[in-house]
Amino acid sequence: MSEFRFNEEVILMNLEAADYTEVLQQMGENLVKHHYVKDSFIPAIIEREQEFATGLPTAGVSVAIPHTDAVHVNQKTISIATLKNPVDFVIMGEVSETTPVQIVFMLAMDEPHSQLELLQDLMKIFQEGTFLDQLLQTDSVLELKKQVTEKLNLSDFKGGERL
């Protein structure tokens, strides 16, 4: 079990991509580059997204929460990307219906229970449309990190357990 880390290097702003696989590829490559995940993470997260879609049409701003098995993770983190232009992701629980995603929250968790806890916390903030709008309007990586850290209480999130 690793410590949870959330640094500026895992935040990508105005990411340009033609489709969801390109979004996942770029975000995954960034996590590999910074040693958060193994090389196997990228094909695993793309395959999982194809089998179990993660697009969520939330109030105002659609999001996606791609994640995959813990075996591909070196260091627990959440990577966030704001997209320059919306990218269609298949809606969670659907076969082909899509939603135009503008923010992606990619989870890299090395234990299933910590992934579940973080997913639950994310679902709470997704219900607040104004918060997601604020993230899209933010033009600073440091400001986005601060907003997400405060909203998710990430400073208290150590090793998958709240302190």
C-alpha positions in Angstrom: 0.0 0.0 0.0 1.4 3.4 -1.0 0.8 6.9 0.3 -1.7 8.9 -1.6 0.0 11.7 -3.7 -1.7 14.5 -5.5 0.7 16.9 -7.2 0.7 19.4 -9.9 2.4 16.9 -12.3 -0.8 14.8 -12.5 -3.0 17.7 -13.5 -3.4 18.4 -17.2 -5.2 21.5 -18.4 -6.8 22.1 -21.8 -5.8 18.6 -23.0 -6.4 18.2 -26.7 -7.7 14.8 -27.9 -9.7 13.5 -30.8 -11.5 10.7 -28.8 -11.6 9.1 -25.4 -8.8 6.6 -26.1 -6.5 9.5 -26.9 -7.5 11.2 -23.6 -6.7 8.0 -21.7 -3.5 7.5 -23.6 -2.2 11.0 -22.8 -3.2 10.9 -19.2 -1.8 7.4 -18.8 1.5 8.4 -20.4 1.9 11.3 -18.0 1.3 8.9 -15.0 3.9 6.5 -16.4 6.4 9.3 -17.0 6.1 10.3 -13.3 6.3 6.6 -12.2 2.8 6.6 -10.6 1.8 3.6 -12.8 3.3 0.7 -14.7 3.4 0.6 -18.5 0.6 -1.9 -18.4 -1.7 0.7 -16.9 -2.4 2.4 -20.3 -3.8 -0.6 -22.2 -5.6 -1.8 -19.1 -7.4 1.5 -18.5 -8.4 1.7 -22.2 -9.7 -1.9 -22.2 -11.6 -1.3 -19.0 -13.2 1.8 -20.4 -14.3 -0.1 -23.4 -15.9 -2.8 -21.2 -17.2 -0.6 -18.4 -17.7 2.9 -19.5 -17.3 5.7 -17.0 -18.9 8.8 -18.6 -21.3 10.7 -16.3 -23.7 13.3 -17.6 -23.7 15.5 -14.5 -25.4 18.8 -13.9 -23.9 21.1 -16.5 -20.4 19.5 -17.0 -20.0 15.9 -18.0 -17.2 14.0 -16.4 -15.5 10.6 -16.7 -13.8 8.6 -14.0 -11.7 6.0 -15.7 -9.9 3.5 -13.4 -8.4 0.0 -13.6 -7.0 -2.8 -11.5 -4.6 -2.1 -8.6 -1.9 -4.4 -10.1 -1.0 -1.6 -12.6 -0.4 1.0 -10.0 2.9 2.0 -8.3 1.8 5.1 -6.4 -1.7 6.1 -5.4 -3.0 9.2 -7.1 -5.8 10.9 -9.0 -5.0 12.5 -12.3 -7.3 15.3 -13.5 -7.6 16.7 -17.0 -9.7 19.5 -18.2 -10.3 19.1 -21.9 -9.9 21.9 -24.4 -12.9 20.6 -26.3 -15.5 18.1 -25.1 -14.8 14.4 -25.9 -17.5 11.8 -26.1 -17.3 9.0 -23.5 -19.9 6.2 -23.3 -22.2 6.8 -20.4 -21.7 4.5 -17.4 -24.1 1.5 -17.6 -24.9 2.2 -21.3 -23.7 0.3 -24.4 -23.4 3.1 -26.9 -25.0 6.3 -25.7 -22.3 9.0 -25.1 -21.9 12.2 -23.2 -19.5 15.1 -24.1 -17.0 15.0 -21.2 -15.1 18.1 -20.2 -13.2 16.9 -17.1 -11.6 13.5 -16.5 -10.7 12.2 -13.1 -8.4 9.2 -13.7 -7.9 7.1 -10.6 -4.7 5.2 -9.9 -5.3 3.3 -6.7 -3.4 0.3 -5.4 -6.2 -1.0 -3.2 -9.9 -1.6 -4.1 -11.3 -0.1 -0.8 -9.4 3.1 -1.3 -10.6 3.3 -4.9 -14.2 2.8 -3.7 -13.9 5.5 -1.1 -12.5 8.0 -3.5 -15.2 7.2 -6.1 -17.9 7.8 -3.5 -16.3 11.2 -2.6 -16.1 12.1 -6.3 -19.8 11.2 -6.8 -20.7 13.7 -4.1 -18.9 16.6 -5.7 -20.3 15.7 -9.2 -23.7 16.5 -7.9 -22.5 20.1 -7.4 -22.6 21.6 -10.9 -21.1 24.9 -9.8 -17.9 23.2 -8.5 -17.3 21.5 -11.8 -17.9 24.8 -13.6 -15.3 26.4 -11.3 -12.8 23.8 -12.2 -13.4 24.5 -15.9 -12.9 28.2 -15.4 -9.7 27.7 -13.5 -6.6 28.6 -15.5 -4.0 27.7 -12.9 -2.8 24.2 -12.1 -2.1 25.3 -8.5 -5.6 26.7 -8.1 -7.2 23.6 -9.5 -5.2 21.4 -7.1 -6.2 23.6 -4.2 -9.9 23.5 -5.1 -9.9 19.7 -5.5 -7.8 19.1 -2.4 -10.2 21.1 -0.3 -13.4 19.7 -1.8 -12.2 16.1 -1.5 -10.3 16.6 1.8 -7.3 15.0 0.1 -5.0 16.3 2.7 -6.6 13.8 5.1 -6.6 10.9 2.6 -3.6 8.8 3.6 -3.1 5.3 2.3 -6.7 5.1 1.4 -8.0 5.8 4.9 -9.3 9.1 6.2 -7.4 10.3 9.3 
